[in-house]
Every structure is written in C-alpha cells, then in structure tokens.
Amino acid sequence: MTGSHATPAKAARPDQRRRGSGLALLVIASCQLMVVLDITIVNIALPHMQRSLGFSTENLSWVVNAYTLTFGGLLLLGGRLGDILGRRRVFIFGVLLFVFASLLGGLSQESWQLLAARSLQGVGGAIASPTALSLITTTFREGPERNRAFGVFAAVSAGGSAIGLLAGGLLVEWLDWRWVLFVNVPIGLLIAFATPRYIPESERHPGHFDVLGALTSTIGMVLLVYGFIRASEDGWTDPLTLGSFAAAVVLLALFIGIERRSRQPITPLWMFRDRNRAGVYGMMLSLAAAMFGMFFFLTLFVQNVLDFSPLRAGLAFLPISVIIAVGAGLASQLLPRWGPKPFMVAGALLAAIGLGWLTLTDVHSSYLGSILGPMLVFGFGMGMQFVSLTLMAVSGVAPKEAGAASGILNATQQVGGSLGLSILVTMFGTASRHEAADQVPTFLQQATPAQLLEFRRTGELPRPWSDQVLASGVSSAFVVAAAFAVLAALIALFVIQVRPSDLARLQGGTDPGQPATPAPPAHPPTQ
C-alpha cells in the first residue's frame, strides 16, 4: 500500500518542478526582453521625440546616450548588488525602478525631463539585467537545464532588437511616441508581481560595493561624451568643451587608480592583461561605435528624408535582425573547424564595407537601391562578430571570473556605442553646418516669401534644402563609422592570437587544468 501511494507523488514532482522552472524562466526572459527591447523601440520614435520636445539633431543623441551610459557604466555594480544583497530582491528593485523611469519618460514635457528619465531607466536596467542572468545560475541546475535557460536568455536578447523595431513602429504610428515608454509599465509590474512566486531568493555573499569606481567611470564617460557633442555645436575651443574633456580625463584616471587599489574592483583590470581579451574589448568598443551610429542616423534618414512612417521604418530594419542571426548561426557552426580569428577579421571587414557603402547616401537614395544592401552586408558581419567576440572574451578565464569577463564585454558595448555615437554626431554637426552654408544662397534665390519669413524666425532651412543638409551630415558620419570598423579589423588581424587551447575547447576538449564550465552569454550587439 505504501509503495503504491509513493509512486504517483514521486512522478508528480518533476512535472511540478518543470512547470515552476518554466515560469521562472519566463519571468527572467521577460525582464531581459524589456531591457533590450527598450533600446530599439526608442530608436524608431527619435524623429517624433525631436519634433515634440525640440531637440537638435546633435542633442537628440542624448536620448540614446543617457540610457546606454548609465546602463553600461553601472552594469558591473548592478551584478555586485545582487551577489551581496540577494539577487531576487535586487532584481525586483531594478525592474520597479525601470518601470518608474519609463512612466516619467512618457510623461515628459521638456527635453531635460526625458533625458533624466532615460538616465534613470539605465540605472534600473543595469541593476535588473545582470541580476537576471545571475538568477539563471541559482534557479536552474547545472547541465542541460541551465544550458537551455542560457539559450533562451540569449535568444531573447537577440530577438529583442527585432521586436523593438516592430513594436516601436506600431506604437508610434497608432498611438504616440510616449507609448514606447509607457509600454514598459504593465510589463514591468507583471514581472515584479510574479518574481516572488516563481523565483527563490539566492544566498548572499560577503563583499563591498565599489561605488566610487562606478561613479567616477560613469561620470567621466558622460563628460567625455558631452565634450564631443558640445564641440559639434560650439566648436573645439569652447571653454565648456575643453572643461568637459579635462574633467573627464581626471575622473577616468582617478577611476583607474581606484580600481588598482580596490580589493573587489567593479572592473577587474587584470582582465586586460590577456592580449586576446584586451583586443576583444577594443574591437567591441569600435564595432559598437559603428553600430549605434548606423541605427541612429539611418532612423533619421528613412523617416525625415525618405518619408517612411514609423511602422514602415520599423519593418525596414527587420532584415538586419534576421541577417545578424544568420551570421551568428553560421559562425557558431564553423568556429570549431576554423577558430574565431577568421570570423573576427572577415566580420569587421564586412561591417566596414557596409558602412563604406552607406557613405554614398544622398537625397536621391532609395531604400532598396541604397539602404537595404549595405545594411545586410553590415548585419552579416556583425552576426559573425557576436559569437566570436563572446567566445574569445571568456576563453581561458577561470569559471568564477567568467561572469566578470562577459560583463565587461557588455559594458564595453554600451560605453563604446555612446562614445562612438558622440564622435559621429560631432562629424555630422560639422558637415551639416558646412552644407547648410552652401545651401543658403540657393535657398534665398528660390524660397517663397513665407519660407523666407520662417527662416528668419527659426534660422532653419525648410525642405528640400534641409534634406540635403541631413543627407550630407549622415554621409560624413558614416565615413567615421567605417573607420571604426576598419580599426576593429586591424585589431583582429594583428592583436588576436588564437591558441591551441582555444581551439581545443571549441572542438569539445578542455584546456589542461581548466574545467569546462559554460560562460554566461554576453548580450548580442543590438541597438
């Protein structure tokens, strides 16, 4: 009798555990989707934010940078918070902070209010995202179950960009740009409500917070980016421009000094002693700079010059998400045979070719004839890069340091994207001013009295002259973006050295004395 009653109970437990783990994975993946989706969903709304809140094109880049700088700068601190205070409670706090900031952003009536909200969103994302990744390691058992969870997490990260493009187009076209922020509120509240029910609290680990390191690095990068953007509008000799650069140098130097002396640094500097890992971080800085710029300027071009609706613009960018997945899949299949270096070199060169092709963009360009082709070439190259860079970043790293290695890669992506975008905006602003000066005489000859009156009032050229100015600035920005991709290719060619132990791990073996522990996946390079 006892045995007959015991059997059903034992059979039910695995099913119940699988349902619970499935719901836990749904909660964690939903948070990651919300954080990743927020980057591309806002991109589609940029032209509408610009018109609604009066941004200049240069200052509009802060809508992207305010989020990515705080997100990337505080990403490693967010992961440390979860380790010390308990990952579940920190995860919930990060999600609720993200929700609150999204609500504030959607209610913004002034440009500074939106930028403040975007910065706060970045803080919430920096707390929630790395904690979500850590929760997988504490919620799922090592082996196939955890590997499957990591696979879902990575797939959601990659797919979030495509979903954001489409969702952003739908929300802006059918409702209003504010809904690209409001949409996070119900999603985040559901995640916060479900988390205590399906995710257990993790064990706390002793340690301390490197708050000073996080603040000096983040503020230093903000000042550096501000310096570049201000230079695009007020010139390189402007006192505030020079002061921003000087303060940035001091703070970043102070950050390095703090990290060298800290017992538990937010950025373990010894990670950069390895030649390959330092090269990978340099490549990510360069490629993220090119990628963020491509999405930013093409979003403005297709909506302002080609007159695409927000929905059509979102659909126009979907092919690049698909081709990134194709490139990543091909690279993952062939890496064990050829190693990562050929894909790193070829991927960076393809990205450079795509961006170089985009330098030909002008007011006569069309989507099918001038935009789609270079986007596909660029996206295929970036897909090859994602797998290769992630593997090389964690190659030869002890299991306990794998999270830090991939975390630095993610932070490098966000910070590099923000810094690169500010440099591209500087080039855009310089080229645009020169083109506007060339266009003014023609405008004065051909303009109607109403156009002349509006020009005297605002100082801005109307269409079609403004289209020429925008196209010229975008084309010049892509020249610098292509140079970033070429720099990445040179790093891959001359710095990266694939060791026999790296190939052995890719082919299913292990480095002597190094346990084969899967490393947490880095965020795919989406913008």
PEFEN-V708589 format. One record per pair of residues at least 24 apart in sequence whose C-alpha atoms are under 7 Angstrom apart, sorted by the first residue. I is the first residue (numbers start at 1). J is the second residue. D is the distance in Angstrom with one decimal. If there is no record, write none. Layout:
BEGIN
I;J;D  I;J;D
END
This chain:
BEGIN
20;198;6.3  23;198;6.5  24;198;5.2  24;199;5.6  25;149;6.7  27;191;5.8  27;195;6.6  28;132;5.7  29;153;5.7  29;156;6.6  31;191;6.9  32;129;6.1  32;157;6.6  33;156;5.9  33;157;6.2  33;160;5.5  34;184;6.8  35;125;6.0  36;157;6.2  36;160;5.6  36;161;6.7  37;160;4.7  37;161;5.6  37;163;6.7  37;164;4.7  38;164;6.7  39;527;5.8  40;161;5.6  40;164;5.1  40;165;5.6  40;527;5.6  41;164;4.2  41;165;5.4  41;167;6.5  41;168;4.4  41;180;6.2  42;168;6.7  42;180;6.2  43;296;6.8  43;299;6.9  44;165;6.6  44;168;5.7  44;169;6.3  44;299;6.4  44;310;6.3  44;314;6.6  45;168;6.8  45;172;6.4  45;177;5.5  47;300;6.2  48;177;6.4  49;177;6.8  53;109;6.9  53;110;5.8  53;111;5.4  55;111;6.9  58;229;6.5  58;425;5.8  58;429;6.7  62;115;6.8  63;115;5.9  63;118;6.8  65;418;5.2  66;115;6.1  66;118;5.7  66;119;4.8  67;118;5.0  67;119;4.9  67;121;6.3  67;122;4.5  68;122;6.3  68;414;5.3  68;415;6.7  68;418;6.4  69;218;6.8  69;222;6.8  69;414;6.5  69;415;5.7  69;418;6.4  70;119;6.0  70;122;4.9  70;123;5.7  70;218;6.5  71;122;4.2  71;123;5.7  71;125;6.1  71;126;4.7  72;126;7.0  72;411;4.3  72;414;4.9  72;415;5.6  73;214;6.5  73;217;6.6  73;218;4.8  73;411;6.5  73;415;7.0  74;123;6.8  74;126;5.6  74;214;6.0  75;126;4.4  75;127;6.7  75;130;6.8  75;411;6.3  76;266;5.9  76;407;6.4  77;214;6.7  77;266;6.1  78;126;5.5  78;127;4.1  78;130;6.5  79;127;6.6  79;130;5.1  79;131;5.5  82;131;5.8  83;204;5.9  83;205;5.7  84;204;5.1  84;205;4.9  84;206;5.9  84;207;6.3  85;204;5.9  86;201;6.5  86;202;5.6  86;203;6.3  86;204;5.2  87;131;5.9  87;135;6.6  87;201;6.5  87;202;5.8  88;201;5.2  88;202;6.7  91;127;6.7  91;128;4.8  91;131;5.8  91;132;6.7  92;192;5.4  94;124;4.5  94;125;6.5  94;127;4.9  94;128;4.6  95;124;6.2  95;128;5.8  95;188;6.0  95;192;6.6  96;188;6.7  96;192;6.9  97;124;5.1  98;124;4.5  98;125;6.3  99;184;6.1  99;185;5.0  99;188;5.7  102;181;5.0  102;182;6.1  102;184;6.4  102;185;6.8  103;181;6.6  103;182;5.7  103;185;6.6  105;181;6.4  106;178;4.5  106;179;6.7  106;181;5.3  106;182;5.7  138;202;6.5  139;199;6.9  150;521;7.0  154;521;6.3  154;523;6.9  157;523;6.1  157;524;6.4  158;524;5.6  161;321;7.0  161;526;6.0  161;527;6.8  162;318;5.8  162;321;5.7  165;314;4.6  165;317;7.0  166;311;6.8  166;314;4.9  166;315;6.2  168;314;6.9  169;310;4.4  169;311;3.7  169;313;6.8  169;314;5.1  170;311;5.4  172;310;6.2  173;310;5.7  173;311;6.2  210;265;6.0  210;266;5.7  213;255;5.4  213;258;6.2  213;259;6.6  213;266;6.6  214;266;6.8  216;251;5.4  216;252;6.5  216;255;5.5  217;251;6.9  217;252;5.7  217;255;5.7  220;248;4.4  220;251;5.2  220;252;5.5  221;248;6.6  223;248;5.3  224;248;5.3  225;419;5.6  225;422;5.6  228;422;5.7  228;423;5.9  228;426;6.1  229;422;5.6  229;425;6.5  229;426;5.7  231;426;6.6  232;425;7.0  232;426;4.2  232;429;5.1  232;430;6.0  233;429;6.6  271;405;7.0  275;495;7.0  276;392;6.9  276;495;6.8  276;496;5.0  276;497;6.4  277;392;6.6  277;393;5.2  279;491;6.2  279;495;6.0  279;496;6.2  280;389;6.0  280;392;6.9  280;393;6.3  281;409;6.1  281;412;6.5  283;488;4.7  283;491;6.6  284;412;6.5  284;413;5.7  285;412;5.9  285;413;5.9  285;416;4.2  285;417;6.8  286;416;6.7  286;484;5.0  286;485;6.3  286;487;6.9  286;488;5.9  287;484;6.5  287;485;5.7  287;488;6.6  288;413;5.5  288;416;5.7  288;417;4.6  289;416;5.4  289;417;4.1  289;418;6.9  289;419;6.8  289;420;3.9  289;421;5.8  290;420;6.8  290;481;4.5  290;482;6.9  290;484;6.0  290;485;6.5  292;417;5.4  292;421;6.2  292;527;5.8  293;421;5.2  293;424;6.6  293;481;6.9  295;527;6.8  297;474;6.1  305;363;6.9  305;467;5.7  320;375;6.1  320;376;5.7  320;379;5.3  323;376;6.3  323;379;5.7  323;380;5.3  324;379;5.0  324;380;5.2  324;382;6.3  324;383;4.1  325;383;6.0  326;383;7.0  327;380;4.8  327;381;6.7  327;383;4.3  327;384;4.9  328;383;4.3  328;384;4.9  328;386;6.6  328;387;6.0  331;384;5.4  331;387;6.8  332;387;6.4  336;503;6.6  336;506;4.8  336;507;5.0  339;503;6.1  340;388;5.1  341;492;6.7  341;496;7.0  341;498;6.8  343;384;5.9  343;385;6.6  343;388;6.8  344;384;7.0  344;385;5.5  344;388;6.3  344;492;6.0  345;489;5.0  345;492;5.4  345;493;6.1  347;381;3.8  347;382;6.0  347;384;5.5  347;385;5.7  348;381;6.1  348;485;5.6  348;486;6.7  348;488;6.0  348;489;4.9  349;485;6.9  349;486;6.4  349;489;5.9  350;377;6.0  350;378;5.8  350;381;5.0  351;377;6.6  351;378;4.1  351;381;5.3  351;382;6.5  351;485;6.1  352;482;4.7  352;485;4.9  352;486;5.8  354;378;4.7  355;478;6.0  355;481;6.6  355;482;5.0  356;478;6.8  356;479;6.5  356;482;5.5  358;475;6.8  358;478;6.5  359;475;4.5  359;476;6.7  359;478;5.4  359;479;6.0  360;475;6.5  361;471;6.8  361;475;5.8  362;471;5.2  362;472;6.7  363;467;6.4  363;468;5.9  363;471;6.0  386;524;6.1  386;525;6.6  390;522;6.2  394;519;6.9  395;502;6.5  399;517;6.2  402;519;5.6  403;519;6.9  403;520;6.2  406;520;6.9  406;522;5.5  410;522;6.1  410;523;6.1  424;477;5.1  424;480;6.6  427;476;6.6  427;477;5.6  428;473;4.3  428;474;6.0  428;476;6.2  428;477;5.2  429;473;6.7  431;472;6.6  431;473;5.0  431;476;6.5  432;469;5.3  432;470;6.5  432;472;6.3  432;473;4.7  435;469;5.5  435;472;6.8  436;469;5.7  439;465;6.6
END
